[in-house]
């Protein structure tokens, strides 16, 4: 016999034992019966109906008003049963979605993984932390046979899985443009055409792309509407905005991008970031760029990786360890 065939007699036995003895054993048997009922998909209203029939058999002279109260309880449990089953279904779907997002997040890390170059003239630090499981920020380094270092940092306006897939496309488009790698303006113009043709019209991308030549110590760069970085001049001990103008990727396929150049001296810092750094919200409001400069200045004597780690920890603490946007910070320092 299956559980449904036996449940009437089992439940009656539990009720009788408890009414006669009122001990913990009967209550434990009730809990066990409940678990078995769930396993066999017995609804709450079926349990109420069973309880009513057992009580009526045991107490046929039960007052009518008590008897009728079971009808109300039965209706309540029918509604509860529907809501509970819907809740369980939603939980199951949510778990499936979370599993898919975990897979997508792992795939994103694999597809978008990049390594920090080792160049004797430079020290480089980078930290990129998603606000949620999927990262809408992206950064990428490329080092060629002459030790030139190209760096890209981008932010998709639009988050989640579509943003991650979009970033994967951008990375492989960048890797297919080796002939333009040392010309940031040409790189952005090519990527802009790729984005305009292949990405949904509601999704745009900001990007900063730079190339460092270790022979001339010139840093060439262009921007497609990306958050301006900073430049630290070690001689004057001053920070200044690393301004560059340009239209977001994907807006106009004929867009042109201006290329800028800056000579980097020993001790100078190139600081690149996403808007998740400058738009950090604290209890006093949004973080000002001047506040960020002061924070970086506090640690600028340290190696770049230690600088970015310390800045991230400080800003994370200010936000009570809850990022509201993806956070990416890169610092490049000329050391010789």
SVG drawing of the C-alpha trace seen along z (x, -y; Angstrom):
<svg xmlns="http://www.w3.org/2000/svg" viewBox="-25 -71 90 73">
<polyline fill="none" stroke="black" stroke-width="0.4" points="0.0,0.0 1.2,-3.5 1.0,-6.4 -2.3,-7.7 -4.0,-4.4 -2.6,-4.4 -2.8,-8.1 -6.4,-8.0 -5.5,-5.3 -2.1,-6.8 -3.5,-10.2 -6.3,-8.8 -3.7,-7.0 -1.7,-10.1 -4.7,-12.1 -5.9,-9.4 -2.4,-9.0 -2.1,-12.7 -5.5,-13.2 -5.0,-10.3 -1.4,-10.8 -0.5,-14.3 3.2,-13.4 6.1,-14.5 6.1,-11.2 2.7,-12.0 3.9,-15.4 7.0,-14.0 4.8,-11.5 2.7,-14.5 5.9,-16.1 6.9,-12.9 3.4,-12.6 3.7,-16.2 7.0,-15.4 5.6,-12.3 2.6,-14.3 4.9,-16.8 6.8,-13.9 3.6,-12.5 2.2,-15.9 -0.7,-15.9 -2.1,-19.4 -2.8,-21.4 -6.6,-21.3 -6.5,-17.5 -5.0,-17.4 -7.7,-19.8 -10.4,-17.6 -8.9,-14.5 -8.6,-16.2 -12.3,-17.2 -13.5,-13.7 -11.4,-12.1 -12.6,-14.5 -16.2,-13.9 -15.8,-10.2 -14.3,-10.6 -16.8,-13.3 -20.0,-13.0 -21.8,-15.4 -19.3,-18.2 -21.1,-21.6 -22.1,-22.9 -20.2,-26.2 -17.0,-24.3 -17.7,-22.0 -18.4,-24.9 -15.1,-26.6 -13.4,-23.8 -15.0,-25.0 -13.4,-28.3 -10.0,-26.7 -10.4,-24.5 -11.0,-27.5 -8.1,-29.3 -5.8,-26.4 -7.0,-26.0 -5.8,-29.5 -2.7,-28.9 -2.0,-25.7 -2.3,-27.6 0.0,-30.3 2.5,-27.9 2.7,-25.8 3.1,-29.0 5.9,-30.1 7.7,-26.8 7.4,-27.0 8.9,-30.5 11.7,-29.4 12.5,-26.5 12.6,-28.8 14.7,-31.3 17.2,-28.5 17.4,-27.4 18.0,-31.1 20.7,-31.5 22.4,-28.3 22.4,-29.6 23.8,-33.0 26.6,-31.2 27.5,-29.3 27.4,-32.5 29.5,-34.3 32.1,-31.5 32.1,-31.6 32.5,-35.4 35.6,-35.1 37.0,-32.6 36.2,-34.5 37.2,-37.9 40.2,-36.9 43.3,-39.0 46.7,-39.0 48.7,-42.0 51.8,-42.5 55.3,-42.4 57.4,-45.2 60.6,-46.4 59.7,-50.0 56.2,-49.7 54.4,-48.6 50.6,-47.9 47.8,-47.3 44.2,-46.4 41.0,-45.5 37.6,-44.8 34.7,-43.8 31.1,-43.3 28.2,-44.8 26.3,-41.5 27.4,-38.2 27.8,-39.5 30.3,-42.3 29.3,-45.2 32.8,-46.5 35.7,-45.1 39.4,-45.7 42.0,-44.1 45.8,-44.3 47.8,-43.4 51.6,-43.2 53.4,-42.8 56.9,-41.5 58.4,-45.0 56.9,-45.3 54.4,-47.9 51.4,-47.7 47.8,-48.4 45.1,-48.8 41.3,-49.0 38.7,-49.8 35.0,-49.7 31.6,-49.9 28.4,-48.6 25.3,-50.8 23.1,-47.9 23.9,-45.1 23.6,-41.4 24.1,-38.6 23.5,-40.7 26.3,-43.1 28.6,-40.2 28.0,-38.7 28.5,-42.1 31.9,-42.4 32.9,-39.0 32.3,-40.3 34.3,-43.4 37.3,-41.5 37.5,-39.2 36.9,-42.2 39.9,-43.9 42.1,-40.8 41.3,-40.8 42.8,-44.3 46.6,-43.8 47.5,-46.2 45.7,-49.1 46.8,-48.2 49.1,-51.2 46.6,-53.6 43.9,-54.1 41.7,-56.3 41.7,-53.6 40.9,-50.9 37.8,-52.8 36.6,-53.6 36.8,-49.9 35.1,-48.7 32.4,-51.4 31.4,-49.9 31.3,-46.4 29.1,-47.6 26.8,-49.6 26.2,-46.6 25.9,-43.9 24.6,-45.3 21.0,-46.1 20.2,-49.8 19.3,-50.3 22.8,-49.2 25.8,-51.5 29.4,-51.1 31.9,-53.6 35.6,-52.8 39.0,-54.2 41.9,-52.8 45.5,-53.6 48.9,-52.4 52.2,-52.8 55.4,-52.8 58.3,-51.8 61.0,-53.1 59.6,-56.7 57.6,-56.6 54.6,-58.1 51.1,-57.2 48.7,-57.5 45.0,-57.3 41.4,-57.9 38.0,-57.8 34.5,-56.8 32.6,-58.7 34.3,-57.0 34.8,-58.3 37.9,-60.5 40.9,-59.1 43.6,-60.9 47.3,-61.6 49.7,-62.1 52.8,-64.2 55.5,-63.0 57.7,-66.1 54.9,-68.6 53.2,-66.2 49.9,-67.1 46.9,-65.2 45.0,-66.3 42.1,-64.9 43.1,-62.7 40.5,-64.3 39.6,-62.9 36.4,-63.5 34.6,-61.0 31.1,-59.6 30.0,-56.4 30.4,-53.2 27.4,-52.2 25.8,-55.6 27.1,-56.6 29.0,-54.1 30.8,-57.0 32.1,-58.5 35.7,-59.6 37.9,-59.7 40.6,-62.1 43.9,-60.7 45.9,-62.3 49.5,-61.8 51.3,-62.3 55.0,-61.7 55.3,-59.7 58.2,-60.4 59.6,-58.2 57.2,-58.1 54.2,-59.3 50.8,-57.5 48.2,-56.8 44.9,-56.2 42.0,-54.6 38.6,-53.8 34.9,-53.1 32.1,-55.3 31.4,-52.8 34.5,-54.3 33.6,-58.0 29.9,-57.5 30.5,-55.7 27.6,-56.7 28.3,-57.4 26.1,-58.5 27.0,-62.1 26.2,-61.6 28.2,-60.8 32.0,-60.7 33.6,-63.8 36.5,-63.4 38.5,-65.5 37.8,-63.0 39.0,-60.2 42.2,-62.1 42.9,-62.6 42.4,-58.9 44.7,-57.8 47.2,-60.5 47.2,-58.9 48.6,-55.6 50.4,-56.8 53.8,-55.9 52.8,-52.2 53.1,-49.8 50.1,-50.2 48.5,-46.9 48.5,-47.9 47.1,-51.3 44.1,-49.9 43.5,-47.3 43.6,-50.0 41.3,-52.4 38.8,-49.6 38.7,-48.5 38.2,-52.1 35.4,-52.8 33.8,-49.4 33.8,-50.3 32.2,-53.7 29.4,-51.9 28.9,-49.5 30.4,-46.7 27.6,-46.8 28.7,-48.0 25.9,-49.8 27.8,-49.6 30.6,-47.6 34.0,-48.8 37.1,-48.9 40.4,-50.7 43.7,-50.5 46.9,-52.2 50.0,-52.2 53.3,-53.6 56.5,-54.3 59.3,-52.9 62.4,-53.3"/>
</svg>
